[in-house]
Amino acid sequence: MRILALVPGGISDQLLFFPALEDIKKVYPNAEIGVAVEPKAAIAYRVSKIVDTVIPFAFSAANSPSDWANLLGLVRDREYEVAITTDLTWKMGLLLWLSGVPTRVTYDSTGGAWFYTATVPDKSQDGAQYQAERYHDLLKAIDIQKSVPELSVNVPEGDIAWANTLRDRLDLKSGYVLMYPGQDTGRLGASAQYPTSSWQALITDFRAKQPKMPIVLLQTQGSSAQVGLLKSQDAQLIVAVAENLGQAAAIVAGADLVLTPDSYVMQLSAALKVFTLALFGKNSPSEMLPPITGEETRFLGIASETGNVADIKPEAVLQKVWGG
């Protein structure tokens, strides 16, 4: 069986689709699984062993007829038997209908329901729903009725070895607080950026209360500018430069606590079961973080009342850290 998932959005959206892919592979272990994703989000699949083919497609761009024709050709050539998409536009419905894929699935909130062989209720229309659970709901149309598995990632051995070497060199064997002053590229924009002055206030308080605990800044493409600014003003800060998603995950895995805005680093931290405090702007914590189960709360979210992460006061963050 050949199955294609078409998932618009950033790296976080791809990571949140992992539980659905995991259950597809469990039920159809011999299936060939492909995904069509935004080119910048394709790096998410470095930490997945499930996907066989990644097709770059700029869902958010003003695609020309030739762009759509190229995607149509790729879908036809691979002879997929099932197509599952979170893209609700009528154009995607038309493309999948023209592709001849026998089973075509999306949500009932689509703008072109007549192009699909099955639709499932879009529960997000009734209020906040954990995104991984919303994605997993699509599997009901192909007779997968399982509960949503926990989000998990598979970090390549080479990236784990790289992180171990880095931690040895930086003397981080006994743990550290990891701060990610970045954002998901393009997904939430400036509303997800936490100000440099606020990060400095958090760092100062951590130093006062936990002077022996190293503070590490995670530098990726999305955080390099702010990391550079923070480091220039505080030479004691340790910077871990991750050149790919696997390296970022490996650095996250060794942390005692991760402080981050709503981003793919937050999703990596949740998948790796690291204590996480996340700052939210436009999204709500219940949409992007796993539901709280059991007595231990590993994932806490602070939501901005204005929809802008910059408006969350450092005092509110620190109250969660030391009080929670």
TATAKA-V579042 format. One record per pair of residues at least 24 apart in sequence whose C-alpha atoms are under 10 Angstrom apart, sorted by sequence separation. I is the first residue (numbers start at 1). J is the second residue. D is the distance in whole Angstrom. If there is no record, write none. Layout:
I_J_D + I_J_D
This chain:
13_37_10 + 14_38_10 + 26_50_10 + 68_92_9 + 71_95_8 + 72_96_8 + 75_99_6 + 76_100_7 + 86_110_9 + 87_111_10 + 88_112_8 + 89_113_10 + 90_114_9 + 91_115_10 + 117_141_9 + 118_142_9 + 179_203_9 + 214_238_8 + 215_239_9 + 216_240_7 + 217_241_8 + 218_242_7 + 219_243_9 + 220_244_8 + 274_298_7 + 275_299_6 + 276_300_6 + 277_301_6 + 278_302_6 + 279_303_6 + 280_304_6 + 281_305_8 + 282_306_8 + 283_307_8 + 300_324_9 + 3_28_10 + 25_50_7 + 71_96_10 + 72_97_10 + 74_99_9 + 75_100_9 + 76_101_8 + 88_113_9 + 90_115_8 + 220_245_9 + 263_288_9 + 273_298_7 + 274_299_8 + 275_300_8 + 276_301_8 + 277_302_8 + 278_303_9 + 279_304_8 + 280_305_9 + 281_306_7 + 282_307_5 + 283_308_10 + 2_28_10 + 11_37_9 + 15_41_10 + 18_44_10 + 22_48_9 + 24_50_9 + 25_51_9 + 69_95_8 + 72_98_8 + 73_99_8 + 75_101_8 + 177_203_10 + 262_288_8 + 273_299_8 + 281_307_4 + 282_308_7 + 298_324_10 + 1_28_8 + 10_37_8 + 11_38_9 + 14_41_7 + 18_45_9 + 21_48_10 + 22_49_10 + 68_95_8 + 72_99_6 + 107_134_10 + 199_226_10 + 203_230_10 + 220_247_10 + 262_289_9 + 280_307_8 + 281_308_4 + 282_309_8 + 297_324_9 + 1_29_9 + 2_30_9 + 3_31_7 + 4_32_9 + 5_33_8 + 6_34_9 + 7_35_7 + 8_36_8 + 9_37_7 + 10_38_7 + 11_39_10 + 13_41_9 + 14_42_8 + 22_50_7 + 59_87_8 + 71_99_9 + 72_100_10 + 107_135_10 + 220_248_8 + 270_298_8 + 280_308_8 + 281_309_5 + 1_30_7 + 2_31_6 + 3_32_6 + 4_33_6 + 5_34_6 + 6_35_6 + 7_36_6 + 8_37_6 + 9_38_7 + 10_39_9 + 11_40_8 + 12_41_8 + 14_43_9 + 15_44_7 + 18_47_10 + 21_50_7 + 22_51_10 + 106_135_10 + 177_206_9 + 219_248_9 + 269_298_10 + 270_299_7 + 279_308_10 + 280_309_6 + 281_310_8 + 1_31_5 + 2_32_5 + 3_33_5 + 4_34_5 + 5_35_5 + 6_36_5 + 7_37_6 + 8_38_6 + 9_39_10 + 10_40_7 + 11_41_5 + 14_44_6 + 15_45_8 + 18_48_8 + 21_51_8 + 107_137_9 + 193_223_10 + 196_226_7 + 200_230_7 + 218_248_8 + 269_299_9 + 279_309_6 + 280_310_10 + 281_311_9 + 1_32_6 + 2_33_6 + 3_34_6 + 4_35_5 + 5_36_6 + 6_37_6 + 7_38_8 + 9_40_9 + 10_41_5 + 11_42_7 + 13_44_9 + 14_45_8 + 106_137_10 + 107_138_7 + 195_226_9 + 196_227_9 + 199_230_8 + 203_234_10 + 279_310_9 + 281_312_9 + 1_33_8 + 2_34_8 + 3_35_8 + 4_36_7 + 5_37_9 + 6_38_10 + 9_41_7 + 10_42_9 + 11_43_7 + 12_44_8 + 15_47_9 + 18_50_9 + 84_116_10 + 106_138_7 + 194_226_10 + 280_312_9 + 8_41_9 + 10_43_10 + 11_44_6 + 15_48_9 + 18_51_10 + 59_92_9 + 83_116_10 + 105_138_7 + 106_139_10 + 193_226_10 + 196_229_8 + 197_230_9 + 200_233_9 + 218_251_8 + 266_299_9 + 279_312_8 + 7_41_10 + 10_44_9 + 11_45_9 + 84_118_10 + 105_139_9 + 107_141_10 + 196_230_7 + 200_234_9 + 203_237_9 + 218_252_9 + 36_71_9 + 84_119_10 + 105_140_10 + 106_141_9 + 182_217_10 + 216_251_10 + 105_141_7 + 176_212_9 + 177_213_7 + 178_214_9 + 179_215_7 + 180_216_9 + 181_217_7 + 182_218_9 + 185_221_9 + 186_222_10 + 104_141_9 + 105_142_8 + 176_213_6 + 177_214_6 + 178_215_6 + 179_216_6 + 180_217_6 + 181_218_8 + 182_219_8 + 183_220_10 + 184_221_10 + 185_222_6 + 103_141_9 + 104_142_10 + 175_213_7 + 176_214_5 + 177_215_5 + 178_216_5 + 179_217_5 + 180_218_5 + 181_219_8 + 182_220_8 + 183_221_9 + 184_222_7 + 185_223_10 + 279_317_8 + 36_75_10 + 103_142_8 + 174_213_9 + 175_214_7 + 176_215_6 + 177_216_6 + 178_217_6 + 179_218_6 + 180_219_7 + 181_220_9 + 182_221_8 + 183_222_6 + 184_223_9 + 216_255_9 + 262_301_9 + 278_317_9 + 174_214_9 + 175_215_9 + 176_216_7 + 177_217_9 + 178_218_7 + 179_219_9 + 180_220_9 + 182_222_5 + 183_223_7 + 215_255_10 + 218_258_10 + 261_301_9 + 262_302_10 + 277_317_8 + 34_75_10 + 172_213_9 + 181_222_8 + 182_223_4 + 217_258_10 + 222_263_10 + 257_298_9 + 258_299_10 + 259_300_10 + 260_301_10 + 261_302_9 + 262_303_10 + 172_214_7 + 180_222_9 + 181_223_6 + 182_224_8 + 215_257_10 + 216_258_10 + 217_259_10 + 218_260_10 + 257_299_10 + 171_214_9 + 172_215_10 + 180_223_7 + 181_224_9 + 182_225_9 + 213_256_10 + 277_320_8 + 34_78_9 + 170_214_10 + 172_216_9 + 180_224_10 + 181_225_9 + 182_226_7 + 277_321_8 + 181_226_6 + 182_227_8 + 220_265_10 + 276_321_10 + 5_51_10 + 34_80_9 + 170_216_10 + 180_226_9 + 181_227_7 + 4_51_10 + 33_80_9 + 180_227_8 + 218_265_9 + 262_309_9 + 277_324_10 + 3_51_10 + 6_54_10 + 32_80_9 + 35_83_10 + 86_134_10 + 179_227_10 + 261_309_7 + 4_53_9 + 5_54_10 + 6_55_9 + 8_57_9 + 9_58_9 + 33_82_10 + 34_83_9 + 35_84_9 + 36_85_9 + 86_135_8 + 181_230_9 + 261_310_10 + 4_54_10 + 5_55_10 + 7_57_10 + 8_58_8 + 9_59_8 + 35_85_10 + 85_135_9 + 4_55_10 + 6_57_9 + 8_59_6 + 9_60_8 + 84_135_10 + 7_59_9 + 8_60_8 + 86_138_9 + 6_59_9 + 85_138_8 + 84_138_7 + 84_139_8 + 84_141_9 + 202_259_10 + 84_142_10 + 259_317_9 + 82_142_9 + 178_238_10 + 179_239_10 + 199_259_10 + 178_239_10 + 178_240_9 + 259_321_9 + 257_321_9 + 172_238_10 + 194_260_9 + 193_260_10 + 194_261_7 + 170_238_8 + 192_260_10 + 193_261_7 + 17_86_10 + 170_239_9 + 192_261_6 + 193_262_9 + 170_240_9 + 191_261_10 + 192_262_7 + 4_75_8 + 192_263_8 + 180_252_10 + 167_240_9 + 178_251_8 + 179_252_10 + 4_78_9 + 166_240_8 + 178_252_7 + 188_262_9 + 3_78_10 + 4_79_10 + 166_241_10 + 177_252_9 + 178_253_10 + 188_263_9 + 2_78_8 + 3_79_9 + 4_80_6 + 176_252_10 + 178_254_9 + 179_255_10 + 187_263_9 + 2_79_7 + 3_80_6 + 4_81_8 + 5_82_8 + 6_83_7 + 7_84_8 + 8_85_8 + 9_86_10 + 163_240_9 + 177_254_9 + 178_255_6 + 183_260_8 + 184_261_9 + 1_79_10 + 2_80_5 + 3_81_6 + 4_82_6 + 5_83_6 + 6_84_6 + 7_85_6 + 8_86_7 + 9_87_9 + 176_254_8 + 177_255_6 + 178_256_8 + 179_257_8 + 180_258_8 + 181_259_9 + 182_260_8 + 183_261_7 + 184_262_8 + 185_263_9 + 1_80_8 + 2_81_5 + 3_82_5 + 4_83_5 + 5_84_5 + 6_85_5 + 7_86_6 + 8_87_6 + 163_242_9 + 175_254_7 + 176_255_5 + 177_256_6 + 178_257_6 + 179_258_6 + 180_259_6 + 181_260_7 + 182_261_7 + 183_262_7 + 184_263_5 + 185_264_9 + 1_81_7 + 2_82_7 + 3_83_6 + 4_84_6 + 5_85_6 + 6_86_7 + 7_87_7 + 8_88_10 + 162_242_10 + 174_254_9 + 175_255_6 + 176_256_6 + 177_257_5 + 178_258_5 + 179_259_5 + 180_260_5 + 181_261_7 + 182_262_9 + 183_263_5 + 184_264_6 + 1_82_8 + 2_83_9 + 3_84_8 + 4_85_8 + 5_86_8 + 6_87_7 + 173_254_8 + 174_255_9 + 175_256_6 + 176_257_7 + 177_258_6 + 178_259_6 + 179_260_6 + 180_261_7 + 182_263_8 + 183_264_8 + 184_265_8 + 172_254_9 + 173_255_10 + 174_256_9 + 175_257_9 + 176_258_9 + 177_259_8 + 178_260_8 + 179_261_9 + 182_264_10 + 183_265_8 + 159_242_10 + 163_246_10 + 172_255_9 + 180_263_9 + 182_265_9 + 183_266_10 + 159_243_10 + 162_246_10 + 163_247_7 + 167_251_8 + 159_244_9 + 162_247_7 + 163_248_9 + 166_251_9 + 180_265_7 + 194_279_8 + 6_92_9 + 159_245_9 + 160_246_8 + 161_247_9 + 163_249_9 + 164_250_8 + 179_265_10 + 180_266_9 + 193_279_9 + 194_280_10 + 159_246_6 + 160_247_7 + 163_250_6 + 164_251_8 + 167_254_9 + 192_279_8 + 193_280_10 + 194_281_10 + 158_246_9 + 159_247_5 + 160_248_10 + 162_250_8 + 163_251_6 + 192_280_7 + 193_281_9 + 156_245_10 + 157_246_9 + 158_247_9 + 159_248_9 + 160_249_9 + 161_250_9 + 162_251_9 + 163_252_9 + 191_280_9 + 192_281_6 + 155_245_9 + 156_246_6 + 157_247_10 + 159_249_8 + 160_250_5 + 163_253_9 + 164_254_9 + 191_281_6 + 192_282_8 + 155_246_6 + 156_247_9 + 159_250_6 + 160_251_8 + 163_254_9 + 190_281_10 + 191_282_7 + 192_283_10 + 154_246_8 + 155_247_8 + 158_250_10 + 159_251_9 + 153_246_9 + 155_248_9 + 156_249_10 + 157_250_9 + 160_253_9 + 188_281_8 + 155_249_7 + 156_250_9 + 160_254_10 + 188_282_8 + 154_249_9 + 155_250_7 + 188_283_9 + 153_249_9 + 154_250_10 + 4_101_10 + 3_101_10 + 155_253_10 + 177_275_10 + 178_276_10 + 179_277_10 + 180_278_10 + 2_101_10 + 3_103_9 + 4_104_10 + 5_105_10 + 6_106_10 + 48_152_9 + 49_153_9 + 50_154_10 + 47_152_9 + 48_153_6 + 49_154_7 + 47_153_5 + 48_154_5 + 49_155_9 + 46_153_9 + 47_154_5 + 48_155_8 + 49_156_9 + 45_153_9 + 46_154_8 + 47_155_5 + 48_156_9 + 44_153_10 + 45_154_9 + 46_155_8 + 47_156_7 + 205_314_10 + 46_156_8 + 205_315_10 + 20_132_8 + 24_136_10 + 198_310_8 + 201_313_10 + 202_314_6 + 206_318_9 + 19_132_7 + 20_133_8 + 23_136_9 + 198_311_10 + 201_314_7 + 202_315_8 + 205_318_8 + 209_322_9 + 16_130_9 + 17_131_8 + 18_132_8 + 19_133_8 + 20_134_9 + 21_135_10 + 22_136_10 + 153_267_10 + 194_308_9 + 195_309_9 + 196_310_10 + 198_312_9 + 200_314_9 + 201_315_9 + 16_131_7 + 17_132_6 + 20_135_7 + 21_136_8 + 24_139_8 + 152_267_9 + 153_268_7 + 191_306_10 + 192_307_9 + 193_308_8 + 194_309_6 + 195_310_6 + 198_313_7 + 199_314_8 + 202_317_8 + 206_321_10 + 16_132_5 + 17_133_9 + 19_135_8 + 20_136_5 + 23_139_9 + 27_143_10 + 151_267_8 + 152_268_8 + 153_269_10 + 191_307_7 + 192_308_7 + 193_309_6 + 194_310_5 + 195_311_9 + 198_314_6 + 202_318_7 + 206_322_10 + 15_132_9 + 16_133_9 + 17_134_9 + 18_135_9 + 19_136_7 + 20_137_8 + 27_144_7 + 151_268_9 + 152_269_10 + 153_270_10 + 154_271_10 + 155_272_10 + 191_308_5 + 192_309_5 + 193_310_6 + 194_311_8 + 195_312_10 + 197_314_9 + 198_315_9 + 201_318_9 + 13_131_8 + 14_132_10 + 16_134_9 + 17_135_6 + 18_136_9 + 20_138_8 + 21_139_9 + 24_142_9 + 26_144_10 + 152_270_8 + 153_271_6 + 154_272_9 + 190_308_8 + 191_309_6 + 192_310_7 + 194_312_8 + 12_131_10 + 13_132_9 + 16_135_8 + 17_136_7 + 20_139_7 + 27_146_10 + 151_270_7 + 152_271_5 + 153_272_7 + 190_309_9 + 191_310_7 + 194_313_10 + 198_317_10 + 202_321_10 + 16_136_9 + 24_144_8 + 150_270_9 + 151_271_5 + 152_272_7 + 188_308_10 + 190_310_9 + 191_311_9 + 194_314_10 + 23_144_8 + 150_271_8 + 151_272_8 + 152_273_9 + 13_135_9 + 23_145_10 + 151_273_9 + 23_146_8 + 150_273_10 + 20_144_10 + 23_147_9 + 23_148_8 + 20_146_10 + 22_148_10 + 23_149_8 + 20_147_10 + 22_149_8 + 7_135_9 + 19_147_10 + 20_148_7 + 22_150_10 + 19_148_7 + 20_149_8 + 22_151_9 + 19_149_6 + 22_152_9 + 18_149_9 + 19_150_7 + 20_151_9 + 18_150_9 + 19_151_6 + 18_151_7 + 19_152_7 + 16_150_10 + 17_151_9 + 18_152_7 + 19_153_10 + 16_151_7 + 18_153_8 + 15_151_8 + 16_152_9 + 15_152_8 + 15_153_8 + 151_289_10 + 151_290_8 + 150_290_8 + 41_184_10 + 41_185_9 + 40_185_8 + 40_186_9 + 134_287_9 + 130_284_9 + 133_287_9 + 128_283_9 + 129_284_9 + 130_285_9 + 131_286_9 + 132_287_8 + 128_284_8 + 129_285_10 + 130_286_6 + 131_287_5 + 132_288_8 + 128_285_9 + 129_286_7 + 130_287_4 + 131_288_6 + 132_289_9 + 133_290_9 + 128_286_6 + 129_287_5 + 130_288_6 + 131_289_8 + 132_290_8 + 133_291_10 + 128_287_6 + 129_288_8 + 130_289_7 + 131_290_9 + 127_287_9 + 128_288_9 + 129_289_10 + 130_290_7 + 130_291_7 + 129_291_10 + 124_287_9 + 12_184_7 + 11_184_7 + 10_184_7 + 11_185_8 + 13_187_9 + 9_184_10 + 10_185_7 + 12_187_9 + 10_186_7 + 11_187_9 + 9_186_9 + 10_187_6 + 9_187_7 + 10_188_9 + 46_244_8 + 47_245_7 + 48_246_10 + 46_245_7 + 47_246_6 + 44_244_9 + 45_245_9 + 46_246_6 + 47_247_10 + 43_244_8 + 44_245_7 + 45_246_9 + 46_247_10 + 43_245_7 + 44_246_9 + 47_249_8 + 43_246_9 + 44_264_9 + 47_268_10 + 11_245_10 + 16_264_9 + 15_264_8 + 12_262_9 + 13_263_10 + 14_264_9 + 12_263_6 + 13_264_8 + 16_267_8 + 11_263_8 + 12_264_4 + 15_267_7 + 16_268_10 + 10_263_9 + 11_264_6 + 12_265_8 + 14_267_10 + 15_268_8 + 10_264_8 + 11_265_9 + 12_266_8 + 13_267_9 + 12_267_6 + 16_271_10 + 11_267_9 + 12_268_9 + 15_271_9 + 16_288_8 + 16_289_10 + 16_290_10 + 13_288_9 + 12_288_9
